[in-house]
Amino acid sequence: MKNDELFARARKLIPGGVNSPVRAFGAVGGTPVFFARAAGAHLWDVEGKRYVDYVGSWGPMVAGHSHPAVVAAVQAAAANALSYGAPTQAEVELAETLCRLVPSLESVRLVSSGTEATMTAIRLARGFTGRSTIVKFEGCYHGHADALLVKAGSGALTFGNPSSAGVPAEVVAHTAVLSYNDVAGVKAFFAKNGKSVAAIIVEPVAGNMNLVLPASGFLETLREECTRHGALLILDEVMTGFRVALGGAQARFGIKPDLTTLGKVIGGGLPVGALGGRREIMDKLAPLGPVYQAGTLSGNPVAVAAGLATLRLVEQSGFQERIEGTTRLLVEGLVAEAKKAGVAFSAQSIGSMFGVYFRTAPPKDFAEVMQCDKARFNRFFHAMLERGVYLAPSAYEAGFVSAAHGSAEIDATLAAARGAFAT
């Protein structure tokens, strides 16, 4: 079977031929790759071509694809049951592991996706504070819940407009959109509206407008303003959790949120999400409190087994240091190759996440991300794909390195980039 044949079949029955929009290659053009197998740092498509993978299922595969320990854990769990819809020992163990590793977690609720985790965190923040306004930042993505599908309006301090059809304006009327890394803007907004704010939700390291690092003082300001005005700080660590540090971005930057959302790595490639934080807040969730949340497959035993096995690997001594070093070598090598080719290019990394930008310096906010040369990225993407390197099919997504990436994969990637920068 060929990729183009499968795509033609898929488009007859699946909207756009894909089950998640970015997979359609709409941002870069061309036919999406249909994969048949994955192992370690590599993917194989249905035509048998092998790729070095820097998408990692959009972040979960921190240990590499099909790690034997994770596969064995999944097989053992599946042999007992695929689902109970009832409590299990393993979900207690996963909750204990998360609370031990992530500094701010005193209590955790498992769900089935990152979107479900952030949606619940927003509801919980509103229920706990009795307030309505939610603050988010332009370019940060927190899943496809209605209240979070918001784009900025025309002012520097603005309440957002729906960024998707089907989301009534009334639903996002209480969602304010500010500029990422704009400390002055945050302070000004809280000075005017602080008493109505239930929570700020933020990616502590943005990964959904490409990789954008928090400026010095930005996260600290969010914590200070929330504390001063009685609002909650929600760190969306669905992407950064166990990627930028063992305890997440909050451990790396020394920021203690009131609530944290997690996903990706904690499921080891299977659908798991979680929200957690201060016990007094979490106790407002049903069945203890008045904020309702439920899920038939929450704490699914097979997914929890994959997550536990993955976290055991992530906890091993030297794991984070090795993967961060590999990521740094990749980024430094790409910058060096671009310089040789005379291409306006920059790149940066934190932990095992990285960003590449066709501009002379890494962006600091959404506006600067939009200044990147998108057409140049698209050419680079396809040139790398032809040479066996699979990057995210969008100029606005972070990349991921796994523990399975080694010197051979980095060397192959830089050799491919040498040719791709010349296109």
Residue pairs with C-beta under 8 A, 6 or more apart in sequence:
1 34
1 46
1 47
2 46
2 47
3 31
3 32
3 33
3 34
3 45
3 46
3 47
4 31
6 34
6 46
7 17
7 31
7 32
7 34
8 17
10 17
10 18
11 17
16 24
16 26
17 24
17 32
18 24
18 32
22 392
22 393
22 394
22 397
23 32
23 393
24 32
25 31
25 32
25 393
27 374
27 378
27 393
27 394
27 395
27 396
28 377
28 378
28 381
28 382
28 393
28 394
28 395
29 378
29 382
30 382
32 393
33 45
33 51
33 385
33 390
34 45
34 46
35 43
35 44
35 45
35 46
36 44
36 45
36 46
37 43
37 44
38 44
38 53
38 61
38 65
38 66
39 64
39 65
39 66
40 64
40 65
40 66
40 402
40 404
41 52
41 53
41 64
41 65
41 402
41 404
41 405
41 406
41 409
42 50
42 51
42 52
42 53
42 65
43 50
43 51
43 53
43 65
43 390
44 50
44 51
45 51
49 388
50 388
51 385
51 388
51 389
51 390
52 388
52 389
52 390
52 405
52 409
52 412
52 413
53 61
53 65
53 390
53 402
54 354
54 389
54 390
54 391
54 392
54 399
54 400
54 401
54 413
55 390
55 391
55 392
55 399
55 400
56 62
56 65
56 400
56 401
56 402
57 65
57 264
57 269
58 264
58 392
58 397
58 400
59 207
59 238
59 239
59 243
59 264
59 265
59 400
60 264
60 265
60 267
60 268
60 269
60 310
61 269
61 400
61 402
62 242
62 243
62 265
62 310
62 313
62 314
62 323
62 352
62 400
62 402
62 403
63 69
63 70
63 268
63 310
63 313
63 314
63 402
63 403
63 404
64 402
64 403
64 404
64 405
65 269
65 402
65 404
67 309
67 310
67 313
67 404
69 309
69 312
69 313
70 268
70 269
70 306
70 309
70 310
70 313
72 309
73 305
73 306
73 308
73 309
74 268
74 270
74 302
74 305
74 306
74 309
76 305
77 90
77 301
77 302
77 304
77 305
78 302
80 301
81 301
82 301
82 302
83 297
83 300
83 301
83 302
84 301
85 296
85 297
87 299
88 299
88 301
88 304
90 299
90 301
90 304
90 305
90 308
91 110
91 299
91 301
91 304
93 308
94 110
94 266
94 299
94 304
94 307
94 308
94 311
95 108
95 110
97 308
97 311
98 105
98 108
98 262
98 266
98 274
98 276
99 105
99 106
99 107
99 108
99 276
101 242
101 246
101 247
101 311
101 315
102 237
102 241
102 247
102 248
102 250
102 251
102 260
102 262
102 276
103 247
103 250
103 251
103 256
104 235
104 250
104 256
104 257
104 258
104 260
104 276
104 277
104 278
105 260
105 276
105 277
106 276
106 277
106 278
106 279
106 282
107 276
107 277
107 278
107 279
107 282
107 283
108 274
108 275
108 276
108 282
109 120
109 274
109 275
109 276
109 282
109 285
109 293
109 298
110 272
110 273
110 274
110 298
110 299
110 304
111 117
111 120
111 272
111 273
111 274
111 275
111 293
111 295
111 298
112 271
112 272
112 273
112 295
112 297
112 298
112 300
112 303
113 143
113 263
113 271
113 272
113 273
114 142
114 143
114 236
114 238
114 261
114 262
114 263
114 264
114 273
115 142
115 143
115 144
115 145
115 273
116 143
116 273
116 295
117 143
117 238
117 261
117 262
117 263
117 273
117 274
117 275
118 142
118 143
118 145
118 148
118 201
118 234
118 236
118 238
118 261
118 275
119 143
119 145
119 147
119 148
120 275
120 285
120 293
121 199
121 201
121 234
121 259
121 261
121 275
122 134
122 145
122 147
122 148
122 198
122 199
122 201
122 234
123 291
123 293
124 259
124 275
124 281
124 282
124 284
124 285
124 291
124 293
125 134
125 198
125 199
125 231
125 232
125 234
125 258
125 259
125 281
126 132
126 134
126 198
126 199
127 284
127 289
127 290
127 291
128 198
128 232
128 281
128 284
128 291
129 198
129 199
129 230
129 231
129 232
130 198
131 195
131 196
131 197
131 198
131 231
132 174
132 196
132 198
133 174
133 175
133 176
133 193
133 196
133 197
133 198
134 147
134 148
134 174
134 175
134 176
134 197
134 198
134 199
134 200
134 201
135 175
135 176
135 177
135 178
135 186
135 189
135 197
135 199
135 200
135 201
135 231
136 142
136 148
136 150
136 160
136 175
136 176
136 177
136 178
136 200
136 201
136 202
137 177
137 178
137 179
137 180
137 202
137 203
137 206
137 366
138 151
138 152
138 177
138 178
138 179
138 180
138 365
138 366
139 180
139 206
139 208
139 209
139 212
139 365
139 366
139 369
140 180
140 201
140 202
140 203
140 206
140 208
140 209
140 236
141 148
141 203
141 208
141 209
142 148
142 201
142 203
142 236
142 238
142 261
143 238
144 164
146 167
146 168
146 171
146 172
147 171
147 172
147 174
147 175
148 175
148 201
149 162
149 163
149 164
149 167
149 172
150 160
150 161
150 162
150 163
150 172
150 175
150 177
151 160
151 161
151 162
151 163
151 177
152 158
152 160
152 161
152 177
152 178
152 179
153 159
153 160
153 161
153 177
156 179
156 182
156 185
157 176
157 178
157 185
157 188
157 189
157 192
158 176
158 177
159 172
159 173
159 174
159 175
159 176
159 177
160 172
160 175
160 176
160 177
161 169
161 172
162 168
162 169
162 171
162 172
176 189
176 193
176 197
178 185
178 186
178 189
179 185
179 365
179 366
179 367
180 202
180 206
180 209
180 212
180 218
180 364
180 365
180 366
181 212
181 214
181 215
181 218
181 364
181 365
182 365
183 215
183 217
183 218
183 221
186 218
186 221
186 222
186 225
187 221
187 225
190 197
190 225
190 228
190 229
194 225
194 228
194 229
194 230
194 231
195 229
195 230
197 226
197 229
197 231
198 231
198 232
199 226
199 231
199 232
199 233
199 234
199 258
199 259
200 222
200 225
200 226
200 231
200 232
200 233
200 234
201 234
201 236
202 219
202 222
202 233
202 234
202 235
202 236
203 235
203 236
203 239
203 240
204 214
204 219
204 235
204 236
204 237
204 240
204 244
204 248
204 249
204 250
204 253
204 255
205 211
205 212
205 213
205 214
205 239
205 240
205 244
205 249
205 350
205 353
206 212
206 213
207 239
207 240
207 353
207 397
207 398
208 239
208 396
208 397
208 398
209 363
209 366
209 369
209 396
210 355
210 356
210 357
210 363
210 369
210 372
210 395
210 396
210 397
210 398
211 348
211 349
211 350
211 353
211 354
211 355
211 362
211 398
211 399
212 355
212 362
212 363
212 364
212 365
212 366
212 369
213 348
213 350
213 362
214 253
215 364
219 253
219 255
220 255
222 233
222 255
223 233
223 255
223 256
223 257
225 231
226 232
226 233
226 258
232 257
232 258
232 259
232 281
233 255
233 257
233 258
233 259
234 257
234 258
234 259
234 260
234 261
235 248
235 249
235 250
235 255
235 257
235 259
235 260
235 261
236 261
237 248
237 249
237 250
237 260
237 261
237 262
238 261
238 262
238 263
238 264
238 273
239 263
239 264
239 353
239 398
240 248
240 249
240 351
240 353
241 248
241 249
241 260
241 262
241 263
241 264
241 265
241 266
242 248
242 265
242 266
242 311
242 314
243 264
243 265
243 351
243 352
243 353
243 400
244 252
244 350
244 351
244 352
244 353
245 251
245 252
245 320
245 351
246 314
246 315
246 320
248 260
248 262
249 255
250 256
250 257
250 260
252 350
252 351
257 277
258 277
258 278
258 281
259 275
259 276
259 277
259 278
259 281
260 275
260 276
260 277
261 273
261 274
261 275
262 273
262 274
262 275
262 276
263 272
263 273
263 274
265 307
265 310
265 311
265 314
266 272
266 273
266 274
266 307
266 310
266 311
267 273
267 303
267 306
267 307
267 310
268 303
268 306
268 307
268 309
268 310
269 306
269 310
270 300
270 302
270 303
270 306
270 307
271 297
271 300
271 303
272 300
272 303
272 304
272 306
272 307
276 282
283 289
284 290
284 291
285 291
285 293
286 292
286 293
286 294
313 319
313 403
314 320
319 403
320 351
322 403
323 351
323 352
323 401
323 402
323 403
323 405
324 349
324 351
324 352
326 352
326 401
326 405
326 406
326 410
327 349
327 351
327 352
327 353
327 354
327 401
328 349
329 410
330 349
330 354
330 401
330 405
330 410
330 413
330 414
331 347
331 348
331 349
331 354
331 356
333 410
333 413
333 414
333 417
334 345
334 347
334 356
334 413
334 414
334 417
335 345
335 346
335 347
337 414
337 417
337 418
337 421
338 344
338 345
338 417
338 421
339 345
340 418
340 421
341 418
341 421
341 422
343 358
343 376
343 421
344 358
344 359
344 360
344 373
345 356
345 357
345 358
345 359
345 360
345 421
346 356
346 357
346 359
346 360
346 361
346 362
347 354
347 355
347 356
347 357
347 362
348 354
348 355
348 362
349 355
352 400
352 401
352 402
353 398
353 399
353 400
353 401
354 398
354 399
354 400
354 401
355 362
355 398
355 399
356 377
356 391
356 399
357 363
357 369
357 372
358 372
358 373
358 374
358 376
358 377
358 380
358 395
359 368
359 371
359 372
359 373
363 369
363 371
363 372
369 396
372 395
374 395
377 395
378 395
379 420
379 423
380 420
380 421
380 423
381 391
381 393
381 395
383 416
383 419
383 420
383 423
384 390
384 391
384 416
384 417
384 420
385 391
387 415
387 416
387 419
387 420
388 412
388 416
389 412
389 413
389 416
389 417
391 399
392 398
392 399
